[in-house]
Amino acid sequence: MKHCTIYIKSLLLLVFFITGCSDKSTPPEEEPVTVIPNDPNVGCTDEIAKNFKATATVEDCSCEYDFSSQIATTTPSSFLRRAMIEEHTGTWCGWCPMGKEVMKTLTKNPQIIGIEVHYNDEMADLPVAHTPLRKEYGGAPFPSGMVNRRKSVLGGQVLQSIEDWKTNTDEWLKQGNTSVGIALESTLIGDEFTLLSHLKFAEETTEKLRLGIYLVEDKVAGYPQLNYLSNYQQFRQWEAYSLPVEITDILHYNVARAAIVPITGGLEIPTAALSNGKVFRKLFKLQLPESVDVPSNIKAVAFVMNEALEILSVREVGVNQQSVWE
């Protein structure tokens, strides 16, 4: 009986091994791939774009426009740094020819862009520039100006005297290339100005950035300038010293005519451009204001602001021209 028991146990063990070796277990079924539909809340939020998505509340930088763009889709790894000077001026201001001369000298450098913000004269359009700037920075002396809306490296004032402009533009430009790139292209058909802006950020940032855009008119004539420097011995080094008390043939450069995008509130730049390195394209259309004398002399000046409204990058483009990535 003992031998029989051992035999039966051995037989069962043999059957177990044979069955275990020959049993080919069926692999588990693969779970079906879940297809996630496009998020209805993400897409192109611009109503004038060809691919506008009515349900989208989050911009993903995918907007396409009915505009024949000449700007390359590839961009440099960094971008040329530029400075912007907003000059507070007026034709009634007898000392302002000094500011105009300083601006003329500095803007010979193509990396410096100047804008004339007029007050209390025929070129003034207060809601465009003077009023929003005054709200943020207080009343400005004349002449004075702001370099990138940053505190001066001399004295710490945002509203700077004309003697400080060169020091501050030099200090800004010597920092080399920037991670904020702007490319622009425009058309003018009749009195409709169209601007396509391209923004690229080479470095990620969590800071909220905004886009502001001036419409300016260059080489504005027909508005005489009062000149206190005329024949005043203390100012012999200035060009205005040799000019009459009223300069009738003076030209006014880059006069602020309109705000394509509010110059202080601006347009918030989507997170997709700031965190994912996508190019943010935005199309703007504007009927030229009646204040524009010579439409062919208009320009768009676009700039990127941080949360403190400091200017990080600036670019300008003329009528029917392109300002490519640099």
Buried (B, 14 or more C-beta within 10 A) or exposed (E): EEEEEEEEEEEEEEEEEEEEEEEEEEEEEEEEEEEEEEEEEBBBBBEEBEEBBEEBEEBBBBBBBEBEBEBEEEBEEBBBBBBBBBBBBBBEBBBBBBBBBBBEEBBEEEBBBBBBBBBEBEBBBEEBBBEBBBEEBEEBEBBBBBBBBBBBBEEEEBBBBBEBBBBBBBBBBEEEBBBBBBBBBBBBEEEEBBBBBBBBBBEEBEEEBBBBBBBBBBEBEEBEBBBBBBEBEEBEEBEBBEBEBEBEEBBBBBBBBBBBBBBBEBBEBBBBBBEEBBBBBBBBEBEBBEBBBEEEBBBBBBBBBBEEBBBBBBBBBBBEBBBEBB
